[in-house]
Amino acid sequence: MKIVVIGGTGLIGSRLVARLVAHGHEAVPASLETGVNIITGEGLGPVLTGAEVTVDVSNSPSFEDTAVLEFFEKSTRNILDAAAAAGVKHHVALSVVGTGREQFAGSGYIRAKAAQEKLIENSAIPYTIVHATQFFEFAIRTADEATDGGTVRVPPALIQPMAADDVAAAVCSAALAAPRSSMIEIAGPEPMPFEDFVRRALRAAGDQRVVITDPRARYFGAQLSERTLLPGDGAQLGATRYDDWLRRPAPAPQHGKGSS
């Protein structure tokens, strides 16, 4: 089966392509690096020819409110239009746990993801939307963005992060299953305080920055309640525990956010 992975050269996409190939499928990465521009639509028609499934794990290069909304609306419309023309039978998109929750109303990024999901839901193509929690790989980037005068200030909230490999495995399973025409949630195996998530990554990297909780701290521009970032009941849980991941040889921190 031919499966086109939009954003297929990124953190999740490259892992997903490898998994799909290992399952015996023709997995085709589609990104600027492979000549596909999802904002202009250039290259989408040719790459989707003969595809049965599309998987969108792309992400906006800018998280500014207007830019990120424009990215997800334009790219999603282009992908869905090209997929419909190609006769694609299943569209899978990676999104964020908490999208649609009232606590995220102040986040331009999450509003943009909600707009993306609405376009998918209103399309004629059967779909599955995968809501994921934050990735282990973004812990240090999160600390960098939350650093204020040498102190890392994070919300007093719980988080249930997961490894990129486990994200790719879950998205792979969704792509190979029948369309749900609904949303599923995936998360790491254990919830933890946000400050522990950040502090443990910093210490594993030999970084001694002070990490504190601050009720005024924002996440993706939103003020969180304690459980905003946690999945609901019935989420699919990844197998990789955070401590085990941190003990891996020289895990490379990712200097970006989200699902690409």
C-alpha positions in Angstrom: 0.0 0.0 0.0 1.3 3.5 -0.8 1.2 5.8 2.1 2.4 9.4 1.8 3.8 11.0 4.9 3.5 14.8 4.9 6.4 16.1 6.9 8.1 12.8 6.4 11.7 14.0 6.9 11.1 15.4 10.4 11.4 14.1 13.9 8.2 12.0 13.8 7.9 11.7 10.0 11.3 10.0 9.5 10.6 7.5 12.2 7.1 6.8 10.7 8.4 6.3 7.2 10.9 3.7 8.5 8.2 1.9 10.4 5.8 1.7 7.5 8.6 0.4 5.2 9.4 -2.2 7.8 5.8 -3.3 7.6 6.2 -3.8 3.9 4.4 -0.6 2.6 5.5 2.0 0.1 6.0 5.0 2.4 6.8 8.2 0.6 8.1 11.2 2.6 6.7 14.5 1.3 8.4 17.7 2.4 10.2 20.7 1.0 13.3 18.5 1.0 11.6 16.1 -1.4 10.1 18.8 -3.6 6.6 19.1 -2.0 5.4 22.5 -0.8 2.1 22.1 1.1 1.6 25.9 1.3 1.7 26.5 -2.5 0.5 22.9 -3.3 3.5 22.3 -5.5 4.3 18.6 -5.9 1.3 17.4 -3.9 -0.6 16.0 -7.0 2.3 13.9 -8.3 3.3 12.5 -4.9 -0.2 11.5 -4.0 -0.9 9.7 -7.2 -1.8 6.1 -6.3 -1.7 6.7 -2.5 -4.3 5.0 -0.3 -3.4 6.8 2.9 -2.0 10.3 3.7 -0.5 11.0 7.1 0.1 14.7 8.0 2.8 15.2 10.7 4.0 18.5 9.4 4.4 21.6 11.6 4.5 25.3 11.1 7.9 27.0 10.9 6.5 29.9 12.9 4.4 29.9 16.1 3.2 33.5 15.8 -0.6 33.5 16.0 -1.4 34.7 12.5 1.4 32.8 10.8 0.6 29.4 12.5 -3.1 29.7 11.7 -2.3 30.6 8.1 0.1 27.6 7.8 -2.4 25.0 9.1 -5.4 26.3 7.2 -3.6 26.6 3.9 -1.6 23.4 4.1 -4.6 21.3 5.3 -6.8 22.6 2.5 -4.2 21.9 -0.1 -3.5 18.4 1.3 -7.1 17.5 1.5 -8.0 18.8 -1.9 -5.1 16.9 -3.5 -5.9 13.8 -1.5 -9.5 13.9 -2.6 -8.4 14.3 -6.3 -6.1 11.3 -5.9 -8.8 9.1 -4.4 -7.1 8.7 -1.0 -9.2 6.5 1.3 -7.8 7.6 4.7 -6.3 10.8 6.1 -4.4 10.7 9.4 -3.2 13.8 11.2 -1.1 14.2 14.3 -2.4 16.9 16.7 -2.1 17.8 20.4 -3.7 16.5 23.5 -5.9 19.3 24.9 -6.9 20.8 21.6 -10.5 22.0 22.0 -10.2 22.4 25.8 -11.3 25.8 27.2 -8.0 26.2 29.0 -6.2 26.4 25.7 -8.3 29.3 24.4 -5.4 31.7 24.9 -3.1 29.7 22.7 -2.8 30.8 19.1 -1.0 27.5 18.2 -3.8 25.3 19.7 -6.4 27.5 18.0 -4.6 26.8 14.7 -4.6 23.0 15.4 -8.3 23.2 16.2 -8.9 24.9 12.8 -6.9 22.2 11.1 -8.9 19.5 12.8 -12.2 21.2 11.8 -11.1 21.2 8.1 -10.3 17.5 8.4 -13.6 16.7 10.1 -15.6 18.5 7.4 -13.7 16.8 4.5 -15.3 13.9 2.6 -12.2 11.8 3.2 -12.4 9.3 6.1 -9.9 10.3 8.8 -8.2 9.6 12.1 -6.9 12.4 14.3 -4.2 11.4 16.8 -3.8 13.7 19.8 -0.4 13.3 21.4 1.2 14.7 24.5 4.5 16.6 24.4 7.6 14.6 23.3 10.6 13.8 25.5 12.8 15.3 22.8 11.4 18.8 23.4 12.1 19.1 27.1 15.3 21.2 26.7 13.7 23.4 24.1 10.8 23.9 26.5 13.3 24.9 29.2 15.1 27.3 26.8 11.8 29.1 26.0 10.8 29.2 29.7 14.1 30.7 30.9 13.9 34.1 32.5 17.1 35.6 33.7 18.7 32.2 34.3 15.7 30.7 36.0 13.3 28.3 34.2 9.7 29.2 35.1 7.0 26.6 34.2 3.3 26.3 35.0 2.2 24.3 38.1 0.7 21.6 36.0 1.0 17.9 35.3 2.3 16.5 32.0 2.5 13.0 30.5 5.2 13.2 27.8 6.2 10.4 25.5 9.1 9.3 23.3 9.1 10.3 19.6 9.5 6.6 18.7 6.3 5.8 20.6 4.5 8.6 18.8 5.6 7.2 15.5 4.5 3.7 16.5 1.0 4.9 17.4 0.6 7.0 14.3 1.8 4.0 12.2 -0.9 1.8 13.8 -3.5 4.4 13.1 -2.4 4.7 9.5 -2.6 0.9 8.9 -6.0 0.6 10.7 -9.4 1.5 9.3 -10.4 5.2 9.5 -12.1 6.1 12.8 -13.5 9.4 11.7 -12.8 10.5 15.2 -9.9 11.3 17.5 -7.7 9.1 19.6 -5.3 10.1 22.3 -1.7 8.9 22.9 0.5 9.6 25.8 3.5 8.5 27.8 3.3 5.8 30.5 3.5 8.2 33.5 2.3 11.6 34.5 4.7 13.9 36.3 4.9 17.5 37.4 5.9 19.9 34.6 9.0 21.1 36.5 10.2 17.5 36.9 9.9 16.9 33.2 12.1 19.9 32.5 14.5 19.6 35.4 15.3 15.9 34.8 16.2 16.6 31.1 18.4 19.5 32.1 20.3 17.5 34.8 20.8 14.6 32.4 22.4 17.1 30.0 24.6 18.5 32.7 22.6 21.8 32.8 22.2 23.2 36.4 19.6 25.9 35.6 17.1 26.4 38.5 13.6 25.2 37.6 10.6 26.6 39.5 6.8 26.7 39.1 5.2 30.0 38.4 1.4 30.4 38.2 1.9 33.2 35.7 4.0 31.0 33.3 2.3 30.2 30.0 2.5 27.1 27.8 1.9 27.7 24.1 0.5 31.0 25.2 -2.1 29.4 27.5 -2.5 29.5 31.3 -2.9 25.9 32.4 -4.9 24.2 35.1 -3.2 21.2 36.8 -4.6 18.6 34.3 -4.9 20.5 31.0 -2.0 18.6 29.5 -3.1 15.1 30.5 -5.0 12.7 28.3 -8.5 11.5 29.1 -9.4 8.0 30.1 -8.6 5.3 27.5 -5.6 6.9 26.0 -3.1 4.6 24.3 0.1 4.7 26.4 3.6 4.4 25.0 6.1 1.9 26.5 9.1 4.1 27.0 9.6 5.5 30.5 11.2 8.9 30.8 14.1 7.8 33.1 15.0 5.0 30.6 14.9 7.5 27.7 17.1 9.9 29.6 19.7 7.1 30.2 20.1 6.5 26.5 23.5 7.4 25.1 23.6 11.1 24.2 19.9 11.8 23.4 19.9 14.7 21.0 17.6 17.6 22.2 15.3 19.0 19.5 15.3 22.7 19.0 11.7 23.0 17.8 8.2 22.3 19.0 5.4 20.1 17.9 4.8 17.2 15.6 7.0 17.4 12.5 
